[in-house]
Amino acid sequence: MQEFVLSGRAVDLVLLVIAIEFIVLVTLARGRRKRAAVDWFFALMPGAMLLLALRAALVGAGWPWVALLIAASFPFHLIDLMRRR
C-alpha cells in the first residue's frame, strides 16, 4: 500500500474518479443547462490542480513544479467563485 501511495498511483486513481464524476455531472445536467460543462470544469479544477501538486511532490518533482501547480489552482478557484456570483 505504501508503494501505491508513494508512487503517485493513488493520486492517479483519485484524478480518474474526478474525471468520471465530471462526465457524469455534465451528462446529467446536459438537458437542463447549456453551460454545465464549463461550470463543473471550474468547480473541479482547483482540486485537480492540488492533487497534481501532491502527485508531483510524491514522485520527487522539483519544488518549482509543486509550487506552479499549487499556484495554478488559485485562478481556477477565483474563476469558480466569480461564476457562482
Buried (B, 14 or more C-beta within 10 A) or exposed (E): EEEEEEEBBBBEEBBEEBEEEBEEBBEEBEEEEEEBBEBBBBBBBBBBBBBBBBBBBBEEBEEEBBEBBBEBBEEBBEBBEEEEE
